[in-house]
Amino acid sequence: MSVKPQTVLLTIMGKEYKIACESQEQENLIRSASELDAQMCKMRDSGKVGNAERIAVMAALNLSHELQSLKKQSPVLSQGWKECLSNMVDKIENVLDKH
């Protein structure tokens, strides 16, 4: 029996995004969106980064850098992180393509 993905409504920098994901991924997705929102709002509020696209790229770079640092600390988890990061990139690209 296949599990139908459920839609989760996320708000990032005041914009709502509907993202389909498996029910067991919802909590992590919501936490990730919250962290991304906080980071992007902080960048926007600093006035150092201009438009939303640039803010998104800078936030993605920051998160990717954090992930690379964690990978160096724990190579055993590297494959799991690669899959997670790949999934996040796919979801981000999907949302950006729609807007």
Residue pairs with C-beta under 8 A, 6 or more apart in sequence:
3 22
3 23
5 20
5 21
5 22
6 20
6 21
6 22
6 23
6 26
7 18
7 19
7 20
8 18
8 19
8 20
8 21
8 26
8 29
8 30
9 16
9 17
9 18
10 16
10 17
10 18
10 19
10 29
10 30
10 33
11 17
11 33
11 37
12 33
12 36
12 37
12 40
13 37
13 40
13 41
13 44
13 52
13 55
15 99
17 33
17 95
19 29
19 91
19 95
21 29
32 88
36 59
36 63
39 59
39 62
39 63
40 52
40 55
40 56
40 59
43 49
43 55
43 58
43 59
44 52
44 55
49 55
49 58
53 96
56 92
56 96
60 89
60 92
63 88
64 85
67 81
67 85
70 77
70 81
71 77
71 78
71 81
